[in-house]
Amino acid sequence: MVSPAVERLSVDRAGRLKVVKVNVDIAPRTAARYEAMSIPTLLVLSDGQVRDRIVGALPEPALRQRVDTVIGAAPS
């Protein structure tokens, strides 16, 4: 449900946003490191630090706004 919105956002913000998907079943250490307790959990990192944590599905406009706040992109 969230994946198509995240993929569109990564295309729209190419060069400013890098999207990485982690399968928590295959990479449980990574999930634990970032405290991903629920799916979906989206983390917005900047300079290696978690700047925002989004747990659960958000409507695409809200997701864009949250990401743009962190990366400083102009809203589309």
PyMOL commands that set and color helices and strands:
alter all, ss='L'
color gray80, all
select helices_A, chain A and resi 3-12+28-33+60-71
alter helices_A, ss='H'
color red, helices_A
select strands_A, chain A and resi 41-46+49-55
alter strands_A, ss='S'
color yellow, strands_A
deselect
rebuild
show_as cartoon
